[in-house]
Amino acid sequence: MHGELQIRDISVKLDFLLTWNIHHLANARKRAHIRVINSRLHLPIPEIITPLELLLTEDE
């Protein structure tokens, strides 16, 4: 379908979403916003973390 936007729903349960994108995804405000929206939509809420946070968590 040339020129048409195709939208597909994909539902995957993630425990963690690993990202270096600290300005848009892994900042405190965005994490809270995603939790609120996913809760309202009854969707799973992944823990959004950076690779550095994951490494620090494993060392503890």
N, C-alpha and C positions, 0 to 999 in steps of 0.2 A: 504494500500500500504506500505508494510514493506520496510524500507530502503530508501524510496524516500522522498525528501523534498517537502512539500506542502506549497505554498505561496498563500495567499489570500489577496486581497485588501479590506481594511475596511476604509470606509470614514465616519467620524463622526465629526460634528462641535462642538468643545469644546470652551467655552469662557475662561475657566481657566484650567490649568494643574497644580495641586497641588503636590509638590514633596519635600522631604527632601534631595534629591540628589543635593546638592549645588556644588559638584565638577564636575559633568558631565552635568546636565540639567539646573540648576537654576543659572548658573554663567553668567556674562555679555557677554562674548565671544560666548558662546553656544546659548544664547538667540538671539543674532544678527544673528548667522549662521542659526538658524532654521527659523527666519523671512525671510532671503534671499532665502533659499531653498523653503520654502512654497510659497513665492511670485512667484518665477520662475515657480513653478508647479501649480500655481493658486489654492492653497489649503488654507483653513482657517488658521489663525495664532492665536493660543491660547496665552493668557497671562500666562507665566510660573512663578509661585510664590511658595515660601515656606509657610508653615502654619504660621510662625511668621509674614511674610509680610502680609498675609491675616488678621491676628488679628490686626496688627498695622493699616491697611487700614480701618478696621471697626471702630476702636476707634477714628479716626480723625473726 
